[in-house]
């Protein structure tokens, strides 16, 4: 069930107002609804429009984690850390490093 916020954002998109921020915002809203797959698509599009968008990399990692795509999530966090460090966005880089370490431990743990 889409929210009023999503409806408004989709209207902007339909009116040709596409931007990385708009796609990021859609990703945020879809993730809130537990629609990880839709959020992932929106966030990937945001990053196609602006590959230096640290917050989009961070949220993509979160969405991929929620979707159970742990290896892809780890790759998204690693790319995001590089982008954030290049931009001097220390806080985002630190947060993504924490999430990446958690995933590395999870992926290294034997299943069972």
N, C-alpha and C positions, 0 to 999 in steps of 0.2 A: 504494500500500500504506500503510495508516494505521498509525501508531505506537501504542504502548501509551499514550503521553501523550495522543494524540488520542482514543483510546478512552475514557480516563478523563474527559477534558473533555466529550466527547459525552454520557457518562453523566450528568454534572452538569447539562448542558443539558436532557437528557430528563427529569431529575428536577425541572425548573422552576427551576433556579438561574441563569437567564440574567442576565448582567451585562455591562457594557462590558469589564471585565477578562477575563471568561471568553471573550468573543468575540475580544478582542485576542489572548489566549493561543492560541486556535485559529488565528487568522491567522498568528501567528508559526510555529506548528508546520507548517501547510500550506505556508507559504512555504519552510521548510527542506526540504520534500519536493519543491519545484519545482512545487507546485500553485498557481500564481499566481491563477488564476481563482477557486478556492475561497477562497484567502486574501483576495482583494479583497472577496468577498461577506461574509466574516466581519468584516472591518475596517469595511466600510460599515455593517454592523449595529451594531458597537461604537460608531460615531460617531452613529448614530441614537439610541442609548441615552445617550451622553455626547459632545456635540459639542465639548467643551473638553478632550478627551483628546489632548494633544500627541503622545504616542508613537504613537497610532493613526493620526494624520494622517501622521506621518513614515513609518510602515510601509506605509500605503496608497500613498503616493508611490512607495516602493520596489517594491511589488507591481505597481503599474500600469506602472512602468518595465520590469520584467521581462516583463510581458505585452505590451510594445510599444505601450502606450497612452500615448505621451509627452506629448501635450497634456493629457490628464486627470491624469497624474502631476504635471505642472507646476501645474495648478490645485489639486491636493491639497496640494502643498508650500506654495503661496501662502496657502491657507486655514490650513494648519497654522502657518505663520509668524505670522499674525495672532493665532491662538489662543494660541500660545506667548508672544508678546510681551505679550498682555493678562494672562496668568497670571504673567509674570515669569520664565518658563522660558527664560532666555537661551541656554543651551547647545543646547537643541532648536531654537530659532529660528535660531541660527548654522548648525547642521548642515543644516537644511532649506534655508537660503539658499544654501549651497554646492551642494547637489543641484539646486536650482532654476536656478542660474546655468549649471550644466553642461547641463541640459536646454534652456535658452534658446539656448545656443550650438549644441547639436545640432539643434534645430528650425530655427535660422536658417541652418545650413550647407546649401549646395546638395547635393542627392542625387547620388550617383555615385561 
